[in-house]
């Protein structure tokens, strides 16, 4: 049952949207935003493979492969979002700077 759920495109899409909406409206301070982005990317990856658009190359073979991709994409999106927001903060002047 869990393996069918982890291979379901709709599960990852709903999970991603819920996490992004919670992060924006409840204010988790960008804590779950990268995980939501990774969920949306995993749903796209599953869609590409099930539609046969990847040719002979496979993203995953089973639900464990999807879990590895999700973990890797979560870590990568944390790094990218942190890099993006740190550059934005560095460009702003501090009002306490005398």
Protein Blocks (a to p, Z undefined) as FASTA:
>chain_A
ZZmmmmpmklmmmmmmmmmmmmmmnonoomlmmmmmmmmmmmmmmmmmmnopnomacfbf
blmlmmmmmmmmmmmmmmmmmmmmmmmmmmpccfklZZ
